[in-house]
Amino acid sequence: MASFIHTTLQSLLSTLKKGFETDELAYLSSHTKNESLIRDKIAWRLHKELEKEYKGNNLYVVRREWAPKIGDRRRVDLAVLKMDATLTKVEKAIALIEFKAQSLARPEKWYIPEFKKDVEKMREFKALDVCKEADLYFVFLETGQSEEANKYKSVLAYAQYQTGDIVYGGGESYLSAIKEHWKVFADALGAHLEIPDPIAIEIGEAFGYKQYVSPLLIGPIK
């Protein structure tokens, strides 16, 4: 199961625009961060993949915004759960997954504090019996566009952040810049993490500008 979750997450993130209409994700991403849009679609697709893989076994579910502890307002963005035989109670969490998104590919200082906060929260959840065997994952979604926006600038949510720090395109220089941004994750938790080379997934066109998402999957984190 652990291997299946990891492999399936990688596959779903590499095809993250699947399930959206042509240009839909680009259009929506030009208005607001696409974190919840992509998370929700990944949740649905992962749930369907579990149903396909474990035919006839309805114990496994994918849950958005799951609180492992009753009375605790903290939640994890996505959880893969195994129900008990009666389907009335969660027997154990298989995976806990947090998502964060960045609009317009640029270096920012908030990455690491938020990353550490999310991982610390999930590690605290692992102290609970229901989560003690769970694998922890962190997904970072970096969105870019083909060029600096001038037309429609007044209606594009993130046009105000277009500065000299932003690299546009989707090509080699764009990917090199993202790789440089992502290096900060490698040693953020005290033990070195392998950070994969980024890819730029074209998610469509909005207001005349092509848009890309580069998904970073970190995990499983023990």
Residue pairs with C-beta under 8 A, 6 or more apart in sequence:
1 60
1 94
2 94
2 95
2 135
2 220
4 53
5 80
5 94
5 95
5 135
6 135
6 219
6 220
8 46
8 49
9 42
9 46
9 97
9 137
9 139
9 217
10 217
12 42
12 45
12 46
12 49
13 42
13 139
13 215
13 217
14 199
14 201
14 215
15 201
16 25
16 38
16 41
16 42
16 201
16 203
16 213
16 215
17 25
17 201
17 203
17 204
17 213
18 41
18 45
19 41
19 44
19 45
20 41
20 203
20 204
22 204
23 204
23 205
23 206
24 204
25 34
25 37
25 38
25 203
25 204
25 211
25 213
26 203
26 204
26 205
26 206
26 210
26 211
27 204
27 206
28 34
28 37
29 37
29 103
29 143
29 203
29 206
29 211
29 213
30 156
30 157
30 158
30 206
30 207
30 209
30 211
31 157
32 157
33 101
33 102
33 103
34 101
34 103
34 141
34 143
34 213
35 99
35 100
35 101
35 141
36 99
38 99
38 101
38 141
38 213
39 64
39 77
39 78
39 99
39 139
40 64
42 78
43 62
43 63
43 64
43 78
44 62
46 62
46 78
46 80
47 61
47 62
50 60
50 61
50 62
50 80
51 58
54 60
58 83
58 87
59 82
59 83
59 84
59 85
59 87
59 91
60 80
60 81
60 82
60 83
60 94
61 80
61 81
61 83
62 78
62 79
62 80
62 81
63 78
63 79
63 81
64 77
64 78
65 75
65 76
65 77
66 75
66 76
66 78
66 79
66 81
66 93
67 73
67 74
67 75
68 76
68 79
68 93
68 125
68 128
68 130
68 131
69 125
69 128
74 121
74 125
76 96
76 97
76 98
76 121
76 122
76 125
77 97
77 98
77 99
78 96
78 97
78 98
78 99
79 93
79 95
79 96
79 97
79 134
80 93
80 94
80 95
80 97
81 90
81 91
81 92
81 93
81 94
82 90
82 91
82 92
82 93
82 94
83 89
83 90
83 91
84 90
84 91
90 130
91 130
92 130
92 131
92 132
92 133
92 134
93 125
93 130
93 131
93 133
93 134
94 133
94 134
94 135
95 134
95 135
95 136
95 137
95 220
96 122
96 125
96 126
96 131
96 134
96 135
96 136
96 137
97 136
97 137
97 138
97 139
97 219
98 118
98 119
98 121
98 122
98 137
98 138
98 139
99 139
99 140
99 141
100 111
100 114
100 115
100 118
100 138
100 139
100 140
100 141
101 140
101 141
101 142
101 143
102 108
102 111
102 140
102 141
102 142
102 143
103 143
103 157
103 158
103 161
104 143
104 144
104 145
104 158
104 161
104 162
104 166
105 142
105 143
105 144
105 166
105 167
105 174
105 177
105 178
105 181
105 212
105 214
106 161
106 163
106 165
106 166
106 167
106 181
107 165
107 180
107 181
108 181
111 140
111 181
111 184
111 185
112 184
112 185
112 188
115 138
115 140
115 185
115 188
116 188
116 189
118 138
119 136
119 138
119 189
119 221
122 134
122 136
122 221
123 136
125 131
125 134
126 132
126 134
126 136
135 219
135 220
135 221
135 222
136 219
136 220
136 221
136 222
137 217
137 218
137 219
137 220
137 221
138 217
138 218
138 219
138 221
139 215
139 216
139 217
139 218
140 182
140 185
140 215
140 216
140 218
141 213
141 214
141 215
141 216
142 178
142 181
142 198
142 213
142 214
142 215
142 216
143 211
143 212
143 213
143 214
144 166
144 167
144 168
144 169
144 170
144 174
144 178
144 200
144 211
144 212
144 213
144 214
145 168
145 209
145 210
145 211
145 212
146 168
146 169
146 170
146 209
146 210
146 211
146 212
147 168
147 169
147 209
148 162
148 166
148 168
149 156
149 159
149 162
149 207
149 209
151 207
151 208
152 159
152 207
152 208
153 159
155 207
156 207
167 173
167 174
167 177
167 178
168 174
170 200
170 202
170 210
170 212
171 200
174 200
174 212
175 197
175 198
175 199
175 200
175 214
178 198
178 200
178 214
179 195
179 197
179 198
182 195
182 198
182 216
183 195
185 193
185 195
185 216
185 218
186 192
186 193
186 194
186 195
187 193
189 221
193 218
193 221
195 216
195 218
196 216
196 217
198 214
198 216
199 214
199 215
200 212
200 213
200 214
201 212
201 213
201 214
201 215
202 210
202 211
202 212
203 211
203 212
203 213
204 210
204 211
205 211
